Amino acid sequence: MKGEIVNTCMDAYTRDGAIRCAEILQSRHPDCEIRITEALIPNESGLFDKGFIVFPFTDDVPF
């Protein structure tokens, strides 16, 4: 896994979307730890919506 690039982070507007994204990442990269965090994500009108960011980690370093 070292040296392989995994998607930097992904965002989802729903908890279910974030969980599904994490499941896909986990199936493709089983040695990664996947973390989901709640965040404010800017929308097209310049305001913020509640969403979730999915971070893949390996050796405790995010890609």
C-alpha angles and dihedrals in degrees: 000000000000111000093015114120117230121187108287095232137319130216131213131182095216133051089233090053091051092048091050091049090050091050091053092048091047092051092051096041108028094173093058123095110225121210128189121201130184113238145160109258120197114240130207093272093057095254126113128252126194109254143144133254121209116210123190113208132191122182085359092293119116118229 
